[in-house]
Amino acid sequence: MEKTGFSPEEAQIIAYASQFVDDAVDHKKMNVNGHLKILSKRFSGKTFNPVCSAHKGIQFIQGFKEDVQNKIYIPFHFLPDLESIKTKSESHLVASNGKLAKKLVILAQTELSKTTGEERFMNLIRLGIALHVYADTWAHQNFSGRHNPTENDIDNIEIFKNGKWEKISRFSQLEYNTFPDIGHAEASSFPDQSHLKWRYLKNSTGETHERDNTVLFIEAAENIFNIFKGIQTRYSWSDIKVKLIECFSYQADSIEEKYKKFQKVFPEIGFFYDENQWRDEALSVSDNSKFGKILQENNQSYKLGSDKKWFYFHLAALDQREYILGLIKSS
């Protein structure tokens, strides 16, 4: 985001919020001593109700619930255009550069331009969340966030390696076929690996879909860059495109290795992400020992910490979810 004209500090907030969409798994109400007026929307007395925007591990079992699909998968990861969500029978397939997802980014950008202080922090975070779902329209295209075999049942996955197509192992394919027809579950993490060139069979149509993730990710990055190009004139897209291609196409499955590659290619940018940072800064515990923190987590009882960005994330996520659910309901 620094290359689009934001200060390093603001770029970090936007980037953190965007990534945190995949890591915000808190879903239980928690007792918090003290809160700001701006947080009242999610507070009832001393009880704060976080917004879960992702599932990890065993939480995926909850994905079969329509309520979960509507509140988590669709508004944060698999956003179709409004025309596609008018009825349950119509396609919910995600399309790259989705109009509704882009609208979320433009709305957040507009609000950001009007605000200062704490409100600006909130809108930086809102922008990061919107950018996440917008970028996902490239990675998640031709899948949907609802349980639907017609849209999400796939087979015969192949990966392009060393100049030829190779089928994934029979065991892996059988394993993926047991996953629910929700999102890209049957494609595992293949849609999100930036260096991967792969293809699969869509069972409902018999068509083979070929994907070059590096090409898709570059297209997403260019569209995001163009949205913000009016903010700065120091960089042009051509200045950073080659570097991004080098990073996205880097053959590494490990996030840590990708991270090191970005650091090497963009040494002028400070890359840092700890999914617990905002939470730890927002929620203060009385006993910082490992055992004390475990007890605190079990009790779900905290004091208001030194920083509010974690709370702001949940408020902004709620706004986006309610906006999308409102559109679905009114349709």
C-alpha positions in Angstrom: 0.0 0.0 0.0 3.0 2.3 0.4 3.4 2.3 -3.4 -0.2 3.7 -3.7 0.7 6.8 -1.8 -0.2 6.0 1.8 2.3 6.7 4.6 4.2 3.6 5.9 2.1 3.7 9.1 -1.2 3.9 7.3 -0.2 1.3 4.7 0.7 -1.1 7.6 -2.8 -0.6 9.1 -4.5 -1.2 5.8 -2.4 -4.3 5.0 -2.8 -5.7 8.6 -6.6 -5.3 8.4 -6.7 -6.9 5.0 -4.8 -10.0 6.1 -6.6 -10.2 9.5 -9.8 -10.9 7.6 -8.4 -14.5 7.3 -7.4 -14.6 10.9 -10.3 -13.1 12.9 -11.7 -16.2 14.4 -12.9 -14.9 17.7 -16.7 -15.6 18.0 -17.4 -15.8 21.7 -18.7 -12.8 23.7 -16.1 -11.4 26.1 -16.2 -9.2 29.2 -14.1 -6.1 28.8 -13.7 -3.5 31.6 -14.1 -0.1 30.0 -14.9 1.0 26.5 -15.1 4.0 24.2 -18.3 5.5 22.9 -17.3 4.6 19.3 -17.4 0.9 20.4 -20.9 0.9 21.7 -22.3 -0.8 18.7 -20.8 -4.1 19.7 -20.9 -3.6 23.5 -23.8 -4.5 25.8 -22.8 -3.4 29.2 -19.2 -4.8 29.6 -19.8 -7.5 27.0 -18.1 -7.2 23.6 -19.3 -9.3 20.7 -16.5 -9.8 18.1 -17.2 -10.4 14.4 -15.8 -13.7 13.1 -14.7 -13.2 9.5 -12.9 -16.5 9.1 -12.8 -20.2 10.1 -9.7 -22.3 11.0 -9.3 -25.9 11.7 -12.3 -27.6 13.3 -14.4 -24.4 12.9 -15.0 -25.4 9.2 -17.6 -27.9 10.5 -19.8 -24.8 11.0 -19.6 -24.0 7.3 -22.6 -26.2 6.5 -24.8 -23.7 8.2 -26.4 -21.2 5.9 -26.1 -18.5 8.5 -22.3 -19.0 8.5 -22.1 -18.9 4.7 -24.1 -15.6 4.7 -22.2 -14.0 7.6 -18.6 -15.1 6.9 -17.9 -16.7 3.5 -20.0 -14.5 1.2 -19.4 -11.0 2.7 -15.6 -11.5 3.3 -14.3 -14.1 0.8 -16.8 -15.0 -1.9 -18.7 -11.9 -2.8 -20.8 -12.2 -6.0 -22.3 -9.2 -7.7 -25.7 -8.0 -6.6 -27.4 -9.3 -9.7 -26.2 -12.8 -8.7 -27.7 -12.8 -5.2 -31.3 -11.9 -5.9 -32.5 -15.4 -5.4 -31.1 -18.7 -4.0 -31.5 -20.3 -7.3 -29.3 -17.9 -9.3 -25.6 -18.3 -9.5 -23.5 -17.0 -6.7 -20.2 -17.5 -8.5 -17.5 -14.9 -7.9 -16.2 -13.0 -10.9 -12.9 -11.2 -11.0 -13.0 -7.5 -10.6 -16.5 -7.8 -9.1 -18.5 -4.6 -9.2 -19.9 -5.0 -5.7 -16.5 -5.7 -4.2 -15.0 -2.7 -6.0 -17.9 -0.6 -4.7 -16.9 -1.5 -1.2 -13.4 -0.3 -1.8 -14.6 3.0 -3.4 -17.0 3.6 -0.5 -14.3 3.0 2.1 -11.9 5.2 0.2 -14.5 8.0 0.1 -15.1 7.8 3.8 -11.4 7.8 4.5 -10.9 11.1 2.6 -13.4 12.8 4.9 -12.1 11.7 8.3 -9.2 12.4 10.8 -8.1 11.0 14.1 -9.8 7.9 15.5 -12.4 7.9 12.7 -9.5 7.8 10.2 -8.1 4.7 11.9 -11.5 3.1 11.6 -11.7 3.9 7.9 -8.2 2.7 7.1 -9.2 -0.6 8.6 -12.5 -0.6 6.7 -10.5 -0.1 3.5 -8.3 -3.0 4.3 -11.2 -5.3 4.8 -12.8 -4.2 1.6 -9.6 -4.7 -0.3 -9.4 -8.3 1.0 -12.7 -9.3 -0.5 -12.0 -7.3 -3.7 -8.6 -9.1 -4.2 -10.4 -12.4 -3.5 -12.6 -11.9 -6.5 -9.6 -12.9 -8.6 -8.4 -15.8 -6.4 -11.9 -17.1 -5.8 -13.4 -16.6 -9.2 -15.8 -19.4 -10.4 -16.4 -20.5 -6.8 -19.1 -19.4 -4.4 -19.5 -19.0 -0.7 -22.5 -21.2 -0.3 -22.9 -24.9 -0.1 -23.7 -25.7 -3.8 -22.4 -28.8 -5.7 -23.2 -27.1 -9.1 -20.9 -24.2 -8.3 -18.2 -25.8 -6.1 -17.8 -29.5 -6.9 -14.6 -30.1 -8.8 -12.3 -33.0 -9.7 -9.1 -34.0 -11.7 -6.8 -31.3 -10.3 -3.5 -30.9 -12.2 -0.5 -28.7 -11.6 1.8 -27.4 -14.2 5.4 -28.4 -13.2 8.6 -28.4 -15.2 6.9 -27.7 -18.5 4.1 -30.4 -18.2 0.8 -31.0 -16.4 0.9 -33.4 -13.5 -2.1 -34.9 -11.6 -2.0 -34.5 -7.9 -1.7 -37.8 -6.0 -4.7 -40.0 -6.1 -4.9 -39.9 -2.3 -4.9 -36.1 -2.3 -7.6 -36.0 -4.9 -9.8 -38.5 -3.0 -9.2 -36.5 0.2 -10.3 -33.2 -1.5 -13.4 -34.9 -2.9 -14.6 -35.6 0.6 -14.6 -31.9 1.4 -17.9 -30.0 1.3 -18.9 -28.1 -1.8 -18.4 -24.8 -0.2 -16.0 -22.1 -1.5 -12.8 -23.7 -2.9 -12.7 -26.4 -0.2 -12.3 -29.1 -2.9 -9.4 -27.1 -4.4 -7.6 -26.9 -1.1 -5.3 -23.9 -1.0 -4.5 -23.9 -4.7 -6.4 -20.8 -5.6 -4.5 -18.8 -3.0 -0.9 -19.8 -3.9 0.4 -17.0 -6.0 3.0 -19.0 -8.0 0.7 -21.8 -9.0 -0.5 -22.7 -12.5 -3.2 -25.4 -12.3 -6.4 -26.6 -13.7 -9.4 -28.6 -12.7 -12.6 -30.2 -14.0 -15.9 -28.6 -13.0 -18.2 -31.6 -12.5 -21.5 -29.7 -13.2 -20.4 -28.5 -16.7 -17.7 -31.0 -17.7 -15.5 -28.0 -18.5 -11.8 -27.7 -17.6 -10.8 -24.5 -16.0 -7.1 -23.4 -16.2 -5.7 -20.9 -13.8 -2.4 -19.1 -13.8 -2.4 -17.6 -10.3 0.5 -15.2 -11.0 -1.3 -13.6 -13.9 -4.5 -13.3 -11.8 -2.7 -11.8 -8.8 -0.9 -9.3 -11.0 -4.2 -8.3 -12.5 -5.7 -7.8 -9.1 -2.7 -5.8 -7.9 -2.9 -3.5 -11.0 -6.6 -2.8 -10.4 -6.0 -2.0 -6.8 -3.1 0.3 -7.8 -5.2 2.1 -10.3 -7.9 2.8 -7.7 -5.4 4.8 -5.7 -3.1 6.2 -8.4 -4.7 9.7 -7.9 -3.2 9.8 -4.4 0.5 9.8 -5.5 2.5 10.4 -8.6 5.9 9.1 -7.4 5.4 5.5 -8.7 3.9 4.2 -11.9 2.5 0.7 -12.3 5.4 -0.3 -14.6 7.8 0.6 -11.7 6.5 -2.1 -9.5 4.9 -4.7 -11.9 8.1 -6.5 -12.6 9.0 -6.7 -9.0 5.5 -8.1 -8.1 5.8 -10.7 -10.8 9.1 -11.8 -9.3 7.5 -12.1 -5.9 4.2 -13.7 -7.0 5.9 -16.3 -9.3 8.5 -17.3 -6.7 8.2 -21.1 -6.3 7.6 -21.5 -2.6 4.6 -23.0 -0.7 5.8 -21.6 2.6 4.4 -18.3 3.6 7.7 -17.6 5.4 9.7 -18.1 2.2 7.3 -15.8 0.3 7.7 -13.2 3.1 11.5 -13.3 2.8 11.2 -12.9 -1.0 9.0 -9.8 -0.7 11.5 -8.4 1.9 14.4 -8.9 -0.6 12.6 -7.4 -3.6 11.1 -4.5 -1.6 13.8 -3.7 1.0 12.4 -0.1 1.4 9.1 -1.5 2.8 8.8 -2.8 6.4 7.0 -6.1 6.2 5.6 -7.3 9.5 2.5 -9.3 10.5 1.6 -11.0 13.8 -2.0 -12.1 13.8 -2.2 -11.6 17.6 -0.7 -8.1 17.8 -3.8 -6.0 17.6 -5.7 -8.4 19.9 -2.9 -8.3 22.5 -2.7 -4.5 22.4 -6.5 -4.2 22.7 -7.2 -6.7 25.5 -5.2 -6.4 28.7 -4.8 -9.3 31.0 -4.0 -9.1 34.7 -1.6 -12.0 34.7 0.8 -12.1 31.8 2.2 -15.6 32.6 1.4 -18.4 30.1 -0.9 -20.0 32.7 -2.6 -16.7 33.5 -3.3 -16.0 29.9 -4.9 -19.4 29.5 -7.2 -18.8 32.5 -8.0 -15.4 31.0 -8.9 -16.8 27.7 -11.2 -19.4 29.3 -12.9 -16.8 31.4 -13.2 -14.4 28.4 -12.6 -11.5 30.7 -10.3 -8.6 30.0 -9.4 -4.9 30.6 -9.4 -2.4 27.8 -5.8 -2.3 26.5 -3.6 0.5 25.1 -4.7 0.3 21.5 -8.2 0.1 19.9 -7.4 -1.1 16.3 -8.6 -4.7 17.1 -12.0 -3.3 18.2 -12.2 -1.0 15.2 -11.6 -4.0 13.0 -14.6 -5.8 14.4 -16.8 -2.7 14.0 -15.7 -2.2 10.4 -16.2 -5.9 9.7 -19.7 -5.7 11.1 -20.5 -2.7 8.9 -19.4 -4.6 5.8 -21.3 -7.7 6.8 -24.5 -5.8 7.5 -24.2 -3.9 4.3 -23.9 -7.1 2.2 -26.6 -8.9 4.2 -28.9 -5.9 3.7 -28.4 -6.1 0.0 -29.1 -9.8 -0.1 -32.3 -9.3 2.1 -33.6 -6.4 0.0 -33.0 -8.3 -3.2 
